[in-house]
Amino acid sequence: MGGHGHDEPYYVHAKHMYNLDRMKHQGLKMSLAVFTAFSIGVAVPIYAVIFQQKKTASG
């Protein structure tokens, strides 16, 4: 398999695929990930409602 990084032994032989405690800038990245997921979860239904209402109004 390809994809050899500088911390390959930790990745290849890790018990868990993602070691969050070894992540650099963990607070920033996790906050950003949670914010992004939350934003998508809010934005998609709002967009769907607006789209549906436009479709109904034009038809």
PDB file of N, CA, C and O in Angstrom:
ATOM      1  N   MET A   1       0.835  -1.191   0.000  1.00  0.00           N
ATOM      2  CA  MET A   1       0.000   0.000   0.000  1.00  0.00           C
ATOM      3  C   MET A   1       0.875   1.249   0.000  1.00  0.00           C
ATOM      4  O   MET A   1       1.958   1.254   0.585  1.00  0.00           O
ATOM      5  N   GLY A   2       0.411   2.289  -0.647  1.00  0.00           N
ATOM      6  CA  GLY A   2       1.170   3.534  -0.700  1.00  0.00           C
ATOM      7  C   GLY A   2       0.838   4.446   0.450  1.00  0.00           C
ATOM      8  O   GLY A   2       0.222   4.035   1.434  1.00  0.00           O
ATOM      9  N   GLY A   3       1.249   5.682   0.318  1.00  0.00           N
ATOM     10  CA  GLY A   3       0.928   6.696   1.306  1.00  0.00           C
ATOM     11  C   GLY A   3       1.731   6.594   2.577  1.00  0.00           C
ATOM     12  O   GLY A   3       1.168   6.414   3.657  1.00  0.00           O
ATOM     13  N   HIS A   4       3.050   6.706   2.464  1.00  0.00           N
ATOM     14  CA  HIS A   4       3.899   6.624   3.650  1.00  0.00           C
ATOM     15  C   HIS A   4       4.195   8.020   4.164  1.00  0.00           C
ATOM     16  O   HIS A   4       4.835   8.817   3.478  1.00  0.00           O
ATOM     17  N   GLY A   5       3.738   8.312   5.355  1.00  0.00           N
ATOM     18  CA  GLY A   5       3.971   9.629   5.946  1.00  0.00           C
ATOM     19  C   GLY A   5       5.085   9.580   6.960  1.00  0.00           C
ATOM     20  O   GLY A   5       5.666   8.524   7.210  1.00  0.00           O
ATOM     21  N   HIS A   6       5.385  10.730   7.544  1.00  0.00           N
ATOM     22  CA  HIS A   6       6.477  10.802   8.514  1.00  0.00           C
ATOM     23  C   HIS A   6       6.136  10.100   9.825  1.00  0.00           C
ATOM     24  O   HIS A   6       7.040   9.723  10.571  1.00  0.00           O
ATOM     25  N   ASP A   7       4.867   9.920  10.114  1.00  0.00           N
ATOM     26  CA  ASP A   7       4.482   9.225  11.346  1.00  0.00           C
ATOM     27  C   ASP A   7       3.810   7.890  11.017  1.00  0.00           C
ATOM     28  O   ASP A   7       2.860   7.475  11.682  1.00  0.00           O
ATOM     29  N   GLU A   8       4.323   7.230   9.982  1.00  0.00           N
ATOM     30  CA  GLU A   8       3.729   5.996   9.501  1.00  0.00           C
ATOM     31  C   GLU A   8       3.583   4.904  10.567  1.00  0.00           C
ATOM     32  O   GLU A   8       2.521   4.284  10.637  1.00  0.00           O
ATOM     33  N   PRO A   9       4.600   4.639  11.401  1.00  0.00           N
ATOM     34  CA  PRO A   9       4.432   3.551  12.382  1.00  0.00           C
ATOM     35  C   PRO A   9       3.235   3.767  13.301  1.00  0.00           C
ATOM     36  O   PRO A   9       2.554   2.807  13.662  1.00  0.00           O
ATOM     37  N   TYR A  10       2.970   5.020  13.685  1.00  0.00           N
ATOM     38  CA  TYR A  10       1.838   5.305  14.555  1.00  0.00           C
ATOM     39  C   TYR A  10       0.531   5.044  13.819  1.00  0.00           C
ATOM     40  O   TYR A  10      -0.434   4.552  14.404  1.00  0.00           O
ATOM     41  N   TYR A  11       0.508   5.373  12.549  1.00  0.00           N
ATOM     42  CA  TYR A  11      -0.730   5.215  11.776  1.00  0.00           C
ATOM     43  C   TYR A  11      -0.980   3.750  11.429  1.00  0.00           C
ATOM     44  O   TYR A  11      -2.077   3.235  11.646  1.00  0.00           O
ATOM     45  N   VAL A  12       0.038   3.082  10.892  1.00  0.00           N
ATOM     46  CA  VAL A  12      -0.134   1.722  10.399  1.00  0.00           C
ATOM     47  C   VAL A  12      -0.402   0.741  11.540  1.00  0.00           C
ATOM     48  O   VAL A  12      -1.227  -0.162  11.404  1.00  0.00           O
ATOM     49  N   HIS A  13       0.298   0.917  12.669  1.00  0.00           N
ATOM     50  CA  HIS A  13       0.200  -0.042  13.761  1.00  0.00           C
ATOM     51  C   HIS A  13      -0.677   0.443  14.909  1.00  0.00           C
ATOM     52  O   HIS A  13      -0.682  -0.153  15.986  1.00  0.00           O
ATOM     53  N   ALA A  14      -1.414   1.518  14.680  1.00  0.00           N
ATOM     54  CA  ALA A  14      -2.241   2.068  15.753  1.00  0.00           C
ATOM     55  C   ALA A  14      -3.434   1.157  16.022  1.00  0.00           C
ATOM     56  O   ALA A  14      -3.972   0.531  15.109  1.00  0.00           O
ATOM     57  N   LYS A  15      -3.842   1.091  17.301  1.00  0.00           N
ATOM     58  CA  LYS A  15      -5.031   0.319  17.646  1.00  0.00           C
ATOM     59  C   LYS A  15      -6.271   1.009  17.103  1.00  0.00           C
ATOM     60  O   LYS A  15      -7.248   0.356  16.735  1.00  0.00           O
ATOM     61  N   HIS A  16      -6.223   2.330  17.057  1.00  0.00           N
ATOM     62  CA  HIS A  16      -7.328   3.112  16.524  1.00  0.00           C
ATOM     63  C   HIS A  16      -6.806   3.920  15.351  1.00  0.00           C
ATOM     64  O   HIS A  16      -5.666   4.384  15.369  1.00  0.00           O
ATOM     65  N   MET A  17      -7.621   4.086  14.348  1.00  0.00           N
ATOM     66  CA  MET A  17      -7.156   4.777  13.150  1.00  0.00           C
ATOM     67  C   MET A  17      -6.844   6.241  13.433  1.00  0.00           C
ATOM     68  O   MET A  17      -5.844   6.772  12.949  1.00  0.00           O
ATOM     69  N   TYR A  18      -7.701   6.893  14.219  1.00  0.00           N
ATOM     70  CA  TYR A  18      -7.517   8.314  14.476  1.00  0.00           C
ATOM     71  C   TYR A  18      -7.149   8.517  15.938  1.00  0.00           C
ATOM     72  O   TYR A  18      -7.977   8.302  16.823  1.00  0.00           O
ATOM     73  N   ASN A  19      -5.910   8.929  16.197  1.00  0.00           N
ATOM     74  CA  ASN A  19      -5.480   9.233  17.556  1.00  0.00           C
ATOM     75  C   ASN A  19      -5.682  10.718  17.795  1.00  0.00           C
ATOM     76  O   ASN A  19      -4.800  11.524  17.499  1.00  0.00           O
ATOM     77  N   LEU A  20      -6.844  11.083  18.332  1.00  0.00           N
ATOM     78  CA  LEU A  20      -7.166  12.494  18.505  1.00  0.00           C
ATOM     79  C   LEU A  20      -6.250  13.172  19.514  1.00  0.00           C
ATOM     80  O   LEU A  20      -6.007  14.375  19.417  1.00  0.00           O
ATOM     81  N   ASP A  21      -5.737  12.413  20.483  1.00  0.00           N
ATOM     82  CA  ASP A  21      -4.861  13.028  21.478  1.00  0.00           C
ATOM     83  C   ASP A  21      -3.479  13.352  20.918  1.00  0.00           C
ATOM     84  O   ASP A  21      -2.755  14.150  21.515  1.00  0.00           O
ATOM     85  N   ARG A  22      -3.092  12.758  19.791  1.00  0.00           N
ATOM     86  CA  ARG A  22      -1.808  13.077  19.167  1.00  0.00           C
ATOM     87  C   ARG A  22      -1.936  14.188  18.121  1.00  0.00           C
ATOM     88  O   ARG A  22      -0.930  14.638  17.573  1.00  0.00           O
ATOM     89  N   MET A  23      -3.149  14.627  17.845  1.00  0.00           N
ATOM     90  CA  MET A  23      -3.388  15.611  16.796  1.00  0.00           C
ATOM     91  C   MET A  23      -2.819  16.979  17.174  1.00  0.00           C
ATOM     92  O   MET A  23      -2.980  17.441  18.304  1.00  0.00           O
ATOM     93  N   LYS A  24      -2.154  17.615  16.216  1.00  0.00           N
ATOM     94  CA  LYS A  24      -1.672  18.982  16.433  1.00  0.00           C
ATOM     95  C   LYS A  24      -2.847  19.941  16.290  1.00  0.00           C
ATOM     96  O   LYS A  24      -3.717  19.737  15.443  1.00  0.00           O
ATOM     97  N   HIS A  25      -2.877  20.972  17.104  1.00  0.00           N
ATOM     98  CA  HIS A  25      -3.956  21.979  17.099  1.00  0.00           C
ATOM     99  C   HIS A  25      -5.318  21.308  17.255  1.00  0.00           C
ATOM    100  O   HIS A  25      -6.262  21.612  16.526  1.00  0.00           O
ATOM    101  N   GLN A  26      -5.404  20.396  18.212  1.00  0.00           N
ATOM    102  CA  GLN A  26      -6.616  19.591  18.388  1.00  0.00           C
ATOM    103  C   GLN A  26      -7.845  20.448  18.658  1.00  0.00           C
ATOM    104  O   GLN A  26      -8.902  20.230  18.066  1.00  0.00           O
ATOM    105  N   GLY A  27      -7.706  21.427  19.556  1.00  0.00           N
ATOM    106  CA  GLY A  27      -8.851  22.271  19.903  1.00  0.00           C
ATOM    107  C   GLY A  27      -9.408  23.000  18.701  1.00  0.00           C
ATOM    108  O   GLY A  27     -10.621  23.033  18.492  1.00  0.00           O
ATOM    109  N   LEU A  28      -8.522  23.584  17.910  1.00  0.00           N
ATOM    110  CA  LEU A  28      -8.942  24.333  16.725  1.00  0.00           C
ATOM    111  C   LEU A  28      -9.614  23.414  15.710  1.00  0.00           C
ATOM    112  O   LEU A  28     -10.689  23.726  15.199  1.00  0.00           O
ATOM    113  N   LYS A  29      -8.978  22.280  15.419  1.00  0.00           N
ATOM    114  CA  LYS A  29      -9.505  21.380  14.393  1.00  0.00           C
ATOM    115  C   LYS A  29     -10.837  20.764  14.800  1.00  0.00           C
ATOM    116  O   LYS A  29     -11.753  20.671  13.982  1.00  0.00           O
ATOM    117  N   MET A  30     -10.950  20.344  16.057  1.00  0.00           N
ATOM    118  CA  MET A  30     -12.210  19.735  16.504  1.00  0.00           C
ATOM    119  C   MET A  30     -13.325  20.774  16.552  1.00  0.00           C
ATOM    120  O   MET A  30     -14.463  20.489  16.178  1.00  0.00           O
ATOM    121  N   SER A  31     -12.993  21.988  17.017  1.00  0.00           N
ATOM    122  CA  SER A  31     -13.997  23.060  17.035  1.00  0.00           C
ATOM    123  C   SER A  31     -14.473  23.361  15.618  1.00  0.00           C
ATOM    124  O   SER A  31     -15.668  23.526  15.370  1.00  0.00           O
ATOM    125  N   LEU A  32     -13.519  23.430  14.695  1.00  0.00           N
ATOM    126  CA  LEU A  32     -13.852  23.710  13.301  1.00  0.00           C
ATOM    127  C   LEU A  32     -14.707  22.584  12.709  1.00  0.00           C
ATOM    128  O   LEU A  32     -15.662  22.848  11.977  1.00  0.00           O
ATOM    129  N   ALA A  33     -14.366  21.336  13.023  1.00  0.00           N
ATOM    130  CA  ALA A  33     -15.128  20.196  12.507  1.00  0.00           C
ATOM    131  C   ALA A  33     -16.558  20.202  13.042  1.00  0.00           C
ATOM    132  O   ALA A  33     -17.508  19.971  12.294  1.00  0.00           O
ATOM    133  N   VAL A  34     -16.705  20.466  14.338  1.00  0.00           N
ATOM    134  CA  VAL A  34     -18.042  20.496  14.940  1.00  0.00           C
ATOM    135  C   VAL A  34     -18.851  21.645  14.355  1.00  0.00           C
ATOM    136  O   VAL A  34     -20.024  21.479  14.022  1.00  0.00           O
ATOM    137  N   PHE A  35     -18.219  22.821  14.228  1.00  0.00           N
ATOM    138  CA  PHE A  35     -18.906  23.984  13.662  1.00  0.00           C
ATOM    139  C   PHE A  35     -19.338  23.717  12.221  1.00  0.00           C
ATOM    140  O   PHE A  35     -20.449  24.072  11.829  1.00  0.00           O
ATOM    141  N   THR A  36     -18.459  23.091  11.429  1.00  0.00           N
ATOM    142  CA  THR A  36     -18.777  22.788  10.033  1.00  0.00           C
ATOM    143  C   THR A  36     -19.950  21.815   9.939  1.00  0.00           C
ATOM    144  O   THR A  36     -20.879  22.030   9.160  1.00  0.00           O
ATOM    145  N   ALA A  37     -19.905  20.752  10.728  1.00  0.00           N
ATOM    146  CA  ALA A  37     -20.994  19.770  10.707  1.00  0.00           C
ATOM    147  C   ALA A  37     -22.309  20.410  11.150  1.00  0.00           C
ATOM    148  O   ALA A  37     -23.359  20.157  10.559  1.00  0.00           O
ATOM    149  N   PHE A  38     -22.248  21.235  12.185  1.00  0.00           N
ATOM    150  CA  PHE A  38     -23.449  21.912  12.681  1.00  0.00           C
ATOM    151  C   PHE A  38     -24.003  22.863  11.620  1.00  0.00           C
ATOM    152  O   PHE A  38     -25.213  22.925  11.402  1.00  0.00           O
ATOM    153  N   SER A  39     -23.099  23.607  10.958  1.00  0.00           N
ATOM    154  CA  SER A  39     -23.523  24.560   9.928  1.00  0.00           C
ATOM    155  C   SER A  39     -24.209  23.851   8.765  1.00  0.00           C
ATOM    156  O   SER A  39     -25.234  24.315   8.265  1.00  0.00           O
ATOM    157  N   ILE A  40     -23.644  22.735   8.341  1.00  0.00           N
ATOM    158  CA  ILE A  40     -24.256  21.970   7.252  1.00  0.00           C
ATOM    159  C   ILE A  40     -25.621  21.446   7.692  1.00  0.00           C
ATOM    160  O   ILE A  40     -26.580  21.472   6.920  1.00  0.00           O
ATOM    161  N   GLY A  41     -25.703  20.971   8.935  1.00  0.00           N
ATOM    162  CA  GLY A  41     -26.957  20.446   9.459  1.00  0.00           C
ATOM    163  C   GLY A  41     -28.046  21.496   9.564  1.00  0.00           C
ATOM    164  O   GLY A  41     -29.231  21.171   9.500  1.00  0.00           O
ATOM    165  N   VAL A  42     -27.654  22.754   9.724  1.00  0.00           N
ATOM    166  CA  VAL A  42     -28.632  23.845   9.795  1.00  0.00           C
ATOM    167  C   VAL A  42     -28.935  24.380   8.393  1.00  0.00           C
ATOM    168  O   VAL A  42     -30.093  24.636   8.062  1.00  0.00           O
ATOM    169  N   ALA A  43     -27.903  24.548   7.576  1.00  0.00           N
ATOM    170  CA  ALA A  43     -28.052  25.201   6.277  1.00  0.00           C
ATOM    171  C   ALA A  43     -28.842  24.357   5.273  1.00  0.00           C
ATOM    172  O   ALA A  43     -29.646  24.898   4.514  1.00  0.00           O
ATOM    173  N   VAL A  44     -28.629  23.062   5.261  1.00  0.00           N
ATOM    174  CA  VAL A  44     -29.286  22.213   4.266  1.00  0.00           C
ATOM    175  C   VAL A  44     -30.813  22.213   4.414  1.00  0.00           C
ATOM    176  O   VAL A  44     -31.506  22.385   3.412  1.00  0.00           O
ATOM    177  N   PRO A  45     -31.366  22.027   5.623  1.00  0.00           N
ATOM    178  CA  PRO A  45     -32.832  22.096   5.743  1.00  0.00           C
ATOM    179  C   PRO A  45     -33.398  23.474   5.400  1.00  0.00           C
ATOM    180  O   PRO A  45     -34.461  23.573   4.788  1.00  0.00           O
ATOM    181  N   ILE A  46     -32.690  24.538   5.794  1.00  0.00           N
ATOM    182  CA  ILE A  46     -33.159  25.890   5.466  1.00  0.00           C
ATOM    183  C   ILE A  46     -33.199  26.070   3.949  1.00  0.00           C
ATOM    184  O   ILE A  46     -34.179  26.575   3.402  1.00  0.00           O
ATOM    185  N   TYR A  47     -32.126  25.652   3.276  1.00  0.00           N
ATOM    186  CA  TYR A  47     -32.084  25.736   1.817  1.00  0.00           C
ATOM    187  C   TYR A  47     -33.205  24.906   1.194  1.00  0.00           C
ATOM    188  O   TYR A  47     -33.840  25.335   0.231  1.00  0.00           O
ATOM    189  N   ALA A  48     -33.446  23.718   1.746  1.00  0.00           N
ATOM    190  CA  ALA A  48     -34.489  22.841   1.200  1.00  0.00           C
ATOM    191  C   ALA A  48     -35.865  23.488   1.320  1.00  0.00           C
ATOM    192  O   ALA A  48     -36.673  23.407   0.395  1.00  0.00           O
ATOM    193  N   VAL A  49     -36.132  24.126   2.452  1.00  0.00           N
ATOM    194  CA  VAL A  49     -37.427  24.785   2.657  1.00  0.00           C
ATOM    195  C   VAL A  49     -37.584  25.955   1.691  1.00  0.00           C
ATOM    196  O   VAL A  49     -38.634  26.109   1.068  1.00  0.00           O
ATOM    197  N   ILE A  50     -36.548  26.777   1.565  1.00  0.00           N
ATOM    198  CA  ILE A  50     -36.606  27.926   0.651  1.00  0.00           C
ATOM    199  C   ILE A  50     -36.808  27.443  -0.787  1.00  0.00           C
ATOM    200  O   ILE A  50     -37.628  27.990  -1.524  1.00  0.00           O
ATOM    201  N   PHE A  51     -36.056  26.418  -1.176  1.00  0.00           N
ATOM    202  CA  PHE A  51     -36.176  25.868  -2.522  1.00  0.00           C
ATOM    203  C   PHE A  51     -37.587  25.335  -2.766  1.00  0.00           C
ATOM    204  O   PHE A  51     -38.168  25.564  -3.827  1.00  0.00           O
ATOM    205  N   GLN A  52     -38.128  24.631  -1.790  1.00  0.00           N
ATOM    206  CA  GLN A  52     -39.468  24.056  -1.927  1.00  0.00           C
ATOM    207  C   GLN A  52     -40.524  25.153  -2.050  1.00  0.00           C
ATOM    208  O   GLN A  52     -41.459  25.039  -2.843  1.00  0.00           O
ATOM    209  N   GLN A  53     -40.368  26.206  -1.264  1.00  0.00           N
ATOM    210  CA  GLN A  53     -41.340  27.298  -1.318  1.00  0.00           C
ATOM    211  C   GLN A  53     -41.269  28.050  -2.642  1.00  0.00           C
ATOM    212  O   GLN A  53     -42.299  28.446  -3.188  1.00  0.00           O
ATOM    213  N   LYS A  54     -40.060  28.248  -3.160  1.00  0.00           N
ATOM    214  CA  LYS A  54     -39.911  28.897  -4.470  1.00  0.00           C
ATOM    215  C   LYS A  54     -40.563  28.047  -5.552  1.00  0.00           C
ATOM    216  O   LYS A  54     -41.245  28.562  -6.439  1.00  0.00           O
ATOM    217  N   LYS A  55     -40.342  26.733  -5.466  1.00  0.00           N
ATOM    218  CA  LYS A  55     -40.893  25.816  -6.450  1.00  0.00           C
ATOM    219  C   LYS A  55     -42.428  25.845  -6.408  1.00  0.00           C
ATOM    220  O   LYS A  55     -43.087  25.852  -7.448  1.00  0.00           O
ATOM    221  N   THR A  56     -42.976  25.861  -5.205  1.00  0.00           N
ATOM    222  CA  THR A  56     -44.434  25.885  -5.043  1.00  0.00           C
ATOM    223  C   THR A  56     -45.012  27.207  -5.540  1.00  0.00           C
ATOM    224  O   THR A  56     -46.063  27.221  -6.180  1.00  0.00           O
ATOM    225  N   ALA A  57     -44.337  28.312  -5.254  1.00  0.00           N
ATOM    226  CA  ALA A  57     -44.830  29.633  -5.648  1.00  0.00           C
ATOM    227  C   ALA A  57     -44.821  29.794  -7.170  1.00  0.00           C
ATOM    228  O   ALA A  57     -45.726  30.411  -7.731  1.00  0.00           O
ATOM    229  N   SER A  58     -43.812  29.247  -7.838  1.00  0.00           N
ATOM    230  CA  SER A  58     -43.710  29.421  -9.287  1.00  0.00           C
ATOM    231  C   SER A  58     -44.653  28.480 -10.030  1.00  0.00           C
ATOM    232  O   SER A  58     -45.039  28.764 -11.164  1.00  0.00           O
ATOM    233  N   GLY A  59     -45.026  27.371  -9.412  1.00  0.00           N
ATOM    234  CA  GLY A  59     -45.835  26.367 -10.095  1.00  0.00           C
ATOM    235  C   GLY A  59     -47.285  26.679  -9.989  1.00  0.00           C
ATOM    236  O   GLY A  59     -48.115  25.934 -10.510  1.00  0.00           O
TER     237      GLY A  59
END
